[in-house]
Amino acid sequence: MYQNTTDALGYIVARNGYAASDFFYIPTTQIDFFADLMQIFFEAGVFKGIAVLKFLAAVEHIVPPRTKVKLIPRRNLSDFSYFYHRDLIMLHPLKQSYLRDASFKQRYCTSVIRTFREMLLTVP
């Protein structure tokens, strides 16, 4: 992890991975460490994606398969229903302002909301 790194700044700016900082779960046992570390990064002006990556490098964690996480390119946000499927763990957040368009709202309800309803109310 720290190969060829001589100082903290070198480690922080090293291109050693990627982390989506929009959505992640922090176990209660790690919350104090996370809060302290994020405060340090915030005060130093470190971009949140880098800060999250460095946190993950310091703790044991599980990375879900790429097929279960979808980050939709900004240019394709209106096509979110194409990317969405019921086995996803995470779908990149959609802004509520997109729901002003009636056709977008209908596709959102028939794909995302319907699937949530089925998953929550279906008893195995």
TIRO-2110 file (N, C-alpha, C; in Angstrom, 1 decimal):
// TIRO-2110
0.8, -1.2, 0.0, N, 1, A
0.0, 0.0, 0.0, CA, 1, A
0.9, 1.3, 0.0, C, 1, A
2.0, 1.3, 0.8, N, 2, A
2.8, 2.5, 0.9, CA, 2, A
4.1, 2.4, 0.1, C, 2, A
4.1, 1.5, -0.9, N, 3, A
5.4, 1.4, -1.6, CA, 3, A
5.8, 2.7, -2.3, C, 3, A
7.1, 3.0, -2.3, N, 4, A
7.6, 4.2, -2.9, CA, 4, A
7.0, 5.5, -2.4, C, 4, A
6.4, 5.5, -1.2, N, 5, A
5.9, 6.7, -0.6, CA, 5, A
6.7, 7.2, 0.5, C, 5, A
7.2, 8.4, 0.5, N, 6, A
8.1, 8.9, 1.5, CA, 6, A
7.4, 9.8, 2.5, C, 6, A
6.2, 10.3, 2.2, N, 7, A
5.5, 11.2, 3.2, CA, 7, A
4.0, 11.1, 3.0, C, 7, A
3.3, 11.7, 3.9, N, 8, A
1.8, 11.6, 3.8, CA, 8, A
1.3, 12.3, 2.6, C, 8, A
1.8, 13.4, 2.2, N, 9, A
1.3, 14.1, 1.0, CA, 9, A
1.5, 13.2, -0.3, C, 9, A
2.7, 12.5, -0.4, N, 10, A
2.9, 11.6, -1.5, CA, 10, A
1.8, 10.5, -1.5, C, 10, A
1.5, 10.0, -0.4, N, 11, A
0.4, 9.0, -0.3, CA, 11, A
-0.9, 9.5, -0.7, C, 11, A
-1.3, 10.7, -0.2, N, 12, A
-2.6, 11.3, -0.5, CA, 12, A
-2.8, 11.5, -2.0, C, 12, A
-1.7, 12.0, -2.7, N, 13, A
-1.9, 12.4, -4.1, CA, 13, A
-1.6, 11.2, -5.0, C, 13, A
-1.1, 10.1, -4.5, N, 14, A
-0.9, 8.9, -5.3, CA, 14, A
-2.1, 8.4, -6.0, C, 14, A
-2.0, 8.0, -7.2, N, 15, A
-3.2, 7.5, -8.0, CA, 15, A
-3.2, 6.0, -7.7, C, 15, A
-3.8, 5.6, -6.6, N, 16, A
-3.8, 4.2, -6.2, CA, 16, A
-5.2, 3.6, -6.1, C, 16, A
-6.2, 4.1, -6.8, N, 17, A
-7.5, 3.5, -6.8, CA, 17, A
-8.6, 4.5, -7.1, C, 17, A
-9.8, 4.1, -6.9, N, 18, A
-11.0, 5.0, -7.1, CA, 18, A
-12.0, 4.6, -6.1, C, 18, A
-12.7, 5.6, -5.6, N, 19, A
-13.8, 5.4, -4.6, CA, 19, A
-15.0, 6.3, -5.0, C, 19, A
-16.1, 5.8, -5.1, N, 20, A
-17.3, 6.6, -5.3, CA, 20, A
-17.8, 7.1, -3.9, C, 20, A
-17.7, 8.4, -3.7, N, 21, A
-18.0, 8.9, -2.4, CA, 21, A
-19.5, 9.3, -2.2, C, 21, A
-20.3, 9.0, -3.2, N, 22, A
-21.7, 9.3, -3.1, CA, 22, A
-22.5, 8.4, -2.2, C, 22, A
-22.1, 7.2, -2.0, N, 23, A
-22.9, 6.2, -1.3, CA, 23, A
-22.0, 5.2, -0.7, C, 23, A
-21.9, 5.1, 0.6, N, 24, A
-21.2, 4.0, 1.2, CA, 24, A
-21.7, 3.9, 2.7, C, 24, A
-21.4, 2.7, 3.2, N, 25, A
-21.9, 2.4, 4.6, CA, 25, A
-20.7, 2.3, 5.5, C, 25, A
-20.8, 3.0, 6.6, N, 26, A
-19.7, 3.0, 7.6, CA, 26, A
-20.2, 2.3, 8.9, C, 26, A
-19.5, 1.2, 9.2, N, 27, A
-19.9, 0.4, 10.5, CA, 27, A
-19.8, 1.3, 11.7, C, 27, A
-20.6, 1.1, 12.7, N, 28, A
-20.5, 1.9, 13.9, CA, 28, A
-19.2, 1.8, 14.5, C, 28, A
-18.5, 0.7, 14.4, N, 29, A
-17.2, 0.6, 15.0, CA, 29, A
-16.1, 1.5, 14.4, C, 29, A
-16.4, 2.0, 13.2, N, 30, A
-15.4, 2.8, 12.5, CA, 30, A
-15.9, 4.3, 12.4, C, 30, A
-17.0, 4.6, 12.9, N, 31, A
-17.6, 6.0, 12.7, CA, 31, A
-16.7, 7.1, 13.3, C, 31, A
-16.2, 6.8, 14.5, N, 32, A
-15.3, 7.9, 15.1, CA, 32, A
-14.0, 8.1, 14.3, C, 32, A
-13.4, 7.0, 13.9, N, 33, A
-12.2, 7.1, 13.1, CA, 33, A
-12.5, 7.8, 11.8, C, 33, A
-13.6, 7.4, 11.1, N, 34, A
-14.0, 8.1, 9.9, CA, 34, A
-14.3, 9.6, 10.1, C, 34, A
-15.0, 10.0, 11.2, N, 35, A
-15.3, 11.4, 11.4, CA, 35, A
-14.0, 12.2, 11.6, C, 35, A
-13.1, 11.6, 12.4, N, 36, A
-11.8, 12.3, 12.7, CA, 36, A
-11.0, 12.5, 11.4, C, 36, A
-10.9, 11.4, 10.6, N, 37, A
-10.2, 11.4, 9.4, CA, 37, A
-10.8, 12.4, 8.4, C, 37, A
-12.1, 12.4, 8.3, N, 38, A
-12.7, 13.3, 7.3, CA, 38, A
-12.6, 14.8, 7.7, C, 38, A
-12.6, 15.0, 9.0, N, 39, A
-12.3, 16.4, 9.5, CA, 39, A
-10.9, 16.9, 9.1, C, 39, A
-10.0, 16.0, 9.2, N, 40, A
-8.6, 16.3, 8.8, CA, 40, A
-8.5, 16.6, 7.3, C, 40, A
-9.1, 15.7, 6.5, N, 41, A
-9.1, 15.9, 5.1, CA, 41, A
-9.9, 17.2, 4.7, C, 41, A
-11.0, 17.4, 5.4, N, 42, A
-11.8, 18.6, 5.1, CA, 42, A
-11.0, 19.9, 5.3, C, 42, A
-10.4, 20.0, 6.5, N, 43, A
-9.6, 21.1, 6.8, CA, 43, A
-8.4, 21.3, 5.9, C, 43, A
-7.9, 20.2, 5.3, N, 44, A
-6.8, 20.3, 4.4, CA, 44, A
-7.3, 20.5, 2.9, C, 44, A
-8.6, 20.5, 2.7, N, 45, A
-9.1, 20.8, 1.4, CA, 45, A
-9.0, 19.6, 0.4, C, 45, A
-8.9, 18.4, 1.0, N, 46, A
-8.8, 17.2, 0.1, CA, 46, A
-10.2, 16.9, -0.4, C, 46, A
-10.2, 16.6, -1.8, N, 47, A
-11.4, 16.2, -2.4, CA, 47, A
-12.0, 15.0, -1.8, C, 47, A
-13.4, 15.0, -1.7, N, 48, A
-14.0, 13.9, -0.9, CA, 48, A
-13.8, 12.5, -1.5, C, 48, A
-13.7, 12.4, -2.8, N, 49, A
-13.4, 11.1, -3.5, CA, 49, A
-12.1, 10.5, -3.0, C, 49, A
-11.1, 11.4, -2.9, N, 50, A
-9.8, 11.0, -2.5, CA, 50, A
-9.8, 10.6, -1.0, C, 50, A
-10.5, 11.5, -0.2, N, 51, A
-10.6, 11.2, 1.3, CA, 51, A
-11.2, 9.9, 1.5, C, 51, A
-12.3, 9.5, 0.8, N, 52, A
-13.0, 8.2, 1.0, CA, 52, A
-12.0, 7.1, 0.6, C, 52, A
-11.3, 7.3, -0.5, N, 53, A
-10.4, 6.2, -0.9, CA, 53, A
-9.3, 6.0, 0.2, C, 53, A
-8.8, 7.0, 0.8, N, 54, A
-7.8, 6.9, 1.8, CA, 54, A
-8.4, 6.2, 3.1, C, 54, A
-9.6, 6.5, 3.4, N, 55, A
-10.3, 5.9, 4.5, CA, 55, A
-10.4, 4.4, 4.2, C, 55, A
-10.8, 4.0, 3.0, N, 56, A
-11.0, 2.6, 2.7, CA, 56, A
-9.6, 1.9, 2.7, C, 56, A
-8.5, 2.6, 2.4, N, 57, A
-7.2, 1.9, 2.4, CA, 57, A
-6.8, 1.6, 3.9, C, 57, A
-7.4, 2.3, 4.8, N, 58, A
-7.0, 2.1, 6.2, CA, 58, A
-7.9, 1.2, 7.0, C, 58, A
-9.0, 0.7, 6.4, N, 59, A
-9.9, -0.2, 7.1, CA, 59, A
-10.2, -1.4, 6.3, C, 59, A
-10.6, -2.5, 6.9, N, 60, A
-11.0, -3.7, 6.2, CA, 60, A
-12.4, -3.4, 5.6, C, 60, A
-12.6, -3.7, 4.3, N, 61, A
-13.9, -3.4, 3.7, CA, 61, A
-14.1, -4.4, 2.5, C, 61, A
-15.4, -4.4, 2.0, N, 62, A
-15.8, -5.2, 0.9, CA, 62, A
-16.2, -4.3, -0.2, C, 62, A
-15.7, -4.7, -1.4, N, 63, A
-16.1, -3.9, -2.6, CA, 63, A
-17.1, -4.8, -3.4, C, 63, A
-18.3, -4.3, -3.6, N, 64, A
-19.3, -5.1, -4.4, CA, 64, A
-18.9, -5.2, -5.8, C, 64, A
-19.4, -6.3, -6.5, N, 65, A
-19.0, -6.5, -7.9, CA, 65, A
-19.6, -5.3, -8.7, C, 65, A
-18.8, -4.9, -9.8, N, 66, A
-19.2, -3.8, -10.6, CA, 66, A
-20.6, -3.9, -11.2, C, 66, A
-21.0, -5.2, -11.4, N, 67, A
-22.3, -5.4, -12.0, CA, 67, A
-23.5, -5.0, -11.1, C, 67, A
-23.2, -4.8, -9.8, N, 68, A
-24.2, -4.4, -8.8, CA, 68, A
-24.2, -3.0, -8.4, C, 68, A
-23.2, -2.2, -9.0, N, 69, A
-23.1, -0.8, -8.8, CA, 69, A
-23.1, -0.1, -10.1, C, 69, A
-24.0, 0.9, -10.3, N, 70, A
-24.0, 1.7, -11.5, CA, 70, A
-23.8, 3.1, -11.3, C, 70, A
-22.8, 3.7, -11.9, N, 71, A
-22.6, 5.1, -11.9, CA, 71, A
-23.0, 5.6, -13.3, C, 71, A
-24.0, 6.3, -13.4, N, 72, A
-24.5, 6.7, -14.8, CA, 72, A
-23.8, 8.0, -15.2, C, 72, A
-23.2, 7.9, -16.4, N, 73, A
-22.6, 9.1, -16.9, CA, 73, A
-23.6, 10.3, -17.0, C, 73, A
-23.2, 11.5, -16.7, N, 74, A
-24.1, 12.6, -16.6, CA, 74, A
-24.8, 12.8, -17.9, C, 74, A
-24.2, 12.5, -19.1, N, 75, A
-24.9, 12.7, -20.4, CA, 75, A
-26.0, 11.6, -20.5, C, 75, A
-26.0, 10.6, -19.7, N, 76, A
-27.0, 9.5, -19.9, CA, 76, A
-28.0, 9.5, -18.7, C, 76, A
-28.1, 10.5, -17.9, N, 77, A
-28.9, 10.5, -16.7, CA, 77, A
-30.4, 10.2, -17.1, C, 77, A
-30.8, 10.7, -18.2, N, 78, A
-32.2, 10.5, -18.6, CA, 78, A
-32.5, 9.1, -19.0, C, 78, A
-31.5, 8.3, -19.2, N, 79, A
-31.6, 6.9, -19.6, CA, 79, A
-31.4, 6.0, -18.4, C, 79, A
-31.6, 6.5, -17.2, N, 80, A
-31.3, 5.7, -16.0, CA, 80, A
-32.0, 4.3, -16.0, C, 80, A
-33.3, 4.3, -16.5, N, 81, A
-34.0, 3.0, -16.5, CA, 81, A
-33.3, 1.9, -17.2, C, 81, A
-32.5, 2.3, -18.2, N, 82, A
-31.7, 1.3, -19.0, CA, 82, A
-30.7, 0.6, -18.1, C, 82, A
-30.1, 1.4, -17.1, N, 83, A
-29.1, 0.9, -16.3, CA, 83, A
-29.6, 0.2, -15.0, C, 83, A
-30.9, 0.5, -14.7, N, 84, A
-31.4, 0.0, -13.4, CA, 84, A
-31.9, -1.5, -13.6, C, 84, A
-31.6, -2.3, -12.5, N, 85, A
-32.2, -3.6, -12.5, CA, 85, A
-32.3, -4.0, -11.0, C, 85, A
-33.1, -5.0, -10.7, N, 86, A
-33.4, -5.3, -9.3, CA, 86, A
-32.3, -5.9, -8.5, C, 86, A
-31.2, -6.3, -9.1, N, 87, A
-30.1, -6.8, -8.3, CA, 87, A
-29.0, -5.8, -8.0, C, 87, A
-29.3, -4.5, -8.3, N, 88, A
-28.3, -3.5, -8.0, CA, 88, A
-28.2, -3.3, -6.5, C, 88, A
-27.0, -3.0, -6.0, N, 89, A
-26.8, -2.6, -4.6, CA, 89, A
-26.9, -1.1, -4.6, C, 89, A
-26.4, -0.4, -5.6, N, 90, A
-26.4, 1.1, -5.6, CA, 90, A
-26.6, 1.6, -7.0, C, 90, A
-27.4, 2.6, -7.1, N, 91, A
-27.6, 3.3, -8.4, CA, 91, A
-27.2, 4.8, -8.1, C, 91, A
-26.4, 5.4, -8.9, N, 92, A
-26.0, 6.8, -8.7, CA, 92, A
-27.3, 7.6, -8.4, C, 92, A
-27.2, 8.4, -7.4, N, 93, A
-28.4, 9.2, -7.1, CA, 93, A
-28.9, 10.1, -8.2, C, 93, A
-30.3, 10.1, -8.3, N, 94, A
-30.9, 11.0, -9.3, CA, 94, A
-31.5, 12.2, -8.6, C, 94, A
-31.2, 13.4, -9.2, N, 95, A
-31.7, 14.6, -8.6, CA, 95, A
-33.2, 14.7, -8.7, C, 95, A
-33.8, 15.2, -7.6, N, 96, A
-35.3, 15.4, -7.6, CA, 96, A
-35.8, 16.3, -8.7, C, 96, A
-34.9, 17.2, -9.1, N, 97, A
-35.4, 18.2, -10.2, CA, 97, A
-35.7, 17.5, -11.5, C, 97, A
-35.1, 16.3, -11.7, N, 98, A
-35.4, 15.5, -12.9, CA, 98, A
-36.9, 15.1, -12.9, C, 98, A
-37.5, 15.0, -11.7, N, 99, A
-38.8, 14.4, -11.6, CA, 99, A
-39.9, 15.4, -12.1, C, 99, A
-39.5, 16.6, -12.5, N, 100, A
-40.4, 17.6, -13.0, CA, 100, A
-41.0, 17.2, -14.4, C, 100, A
-40.2, 16.4, -15.1, N, 101, A
-40.6, 16.0, -16.5, CA, 101, A
-41.5, 14.7, -16.3, C, 101, A
-42.7, 14.8, -16.9, N, 102, A
-43.7, 13.7, -16.7, CA, 102, A
-43.2, 12.3, -17.2, C, 102, A
-42.5, 12.3, -18.3, N, 103, A
-42.1, 11.0, -18.8, CA, 103, A
-40.9, 10.4, -18.0, C, 103, A
-40.1, 11.3, -17.5, N, 104, A
-39.0, 10.9, -16.6, CA, 104, A
-39.6, 10.3, -15.3, C, 104, A
-40.6, 11.0, -14.8, N, 105, A
-41.2, 10.6, -13.5, CA, 105, A
-41.9, 9.2, -13.7, C, 105, A
-42.5, 9.0, -14.8, N, 106, A
-43.2, 7.7, -15.1, CA, 106, A
-42.2, 6.6, -15.2, C, 106, A
-41.1, 6.8, -15.9, N, 107, A
-40.0, 5.8, -16.0, CA, 107, A
-39.4, 5.5, -14.6, C, 107, A
-39.2, 6.6, -13.8, N, 108, A
-38.7, 6.4, -12.4, CA, 108, A
-39.6, 5.5, -11.6, C, 108, A
-40.9, 5.8, -11.7, N, 109, A
-41.9, 5.1, -10.9, CA, 109, A
-42.0, 3.6, -11.3, C, 109, A
-42.0, 3.4, -12.6, N, 110, A
-42.1, 2.0, -13.1, CA, 110, A
-40.9, 1.2, -13.0, C, 110, A
-39.7, 1.8, -12.8, N, 111, A
-38.5, 1.0, -12.7, CA, 111, A
-38.0, 1.0, -11.2, C, 111, A
-37.7, 2.1, -10.7, N, 112, A
-37.1, 2.2, -9.3, CA, 112, A
-38.1, 2.0, -8.3, C, 112, A
-39.2, 2.7, -8.2, N, 113, A
-40.2, 2.6, -7.2, CA, 113, A
-40.9, 1.3, -7.2, C, 113, A
-41.3, 0.8, -8.3, N, 114, A
-41.9, -0.5, -8.4, CA, 114, A
-41.0, -1.6, -7.9, C, 114, A
-39.8, -1.6, -8.2, N, 115, A
-38.8, -2.6, -7.8, CA, 115, A
-38.7, -2.5, -6.3, C, 115, A
-38.5, -1.3, -5.7, N, 116, A
-38.4, -1.1, -4.3, CA, 116, A
-39.6, -1.7, -3.6, C, 116, A
-40.8, -1.4, -4.1, N, 117, A
-42.0, -1.9, -3.5, CA, 117, A
-42.1, -3.5, -3.5, C, 117, A
-41.7, -4.0, -4.7, N, 118, A
-41.7, -5.5, -4.8, CA, 118, A
-40.7, -6.1, -3.8, C, 118, A
-39.5, -5.5, -3.7, N, 119, A
-38.5, -6.1, -2.8, CA, 119, A
-38.8, -5.9, -1.3, C, 119, A
-39.5, -4.8, -1.0, N, 120, A
-39.8, -4.6, 0.4, CA, 120, A
-41.1, -5.4, 0.9, C, 120, A
-42.0, -5.6, 0.0, N, 121, A
-43.2, -6.3, 0.4, CA, 121, A
-43.3, -7.7, 0.1, C, 121, A
-42.4, -8.2, -0.7, N, 122, A
-42.4, -9.7, -1.0, CA, 122, A
-41.7, -10.4, 0.1, C, 122, A
-42.5, -11.3, 0.7, N, 123, A
-41.9, -12.2, 1.7, CA, 123, A
-41.5, -13.5, 1.1, C, 123, A
-40.2, -13.9, 1.4, N, 124, A
-39.6, -15.1, 0.8, CA, 124, A
-40.3, -16.3, 1.4, C, 124, A
END
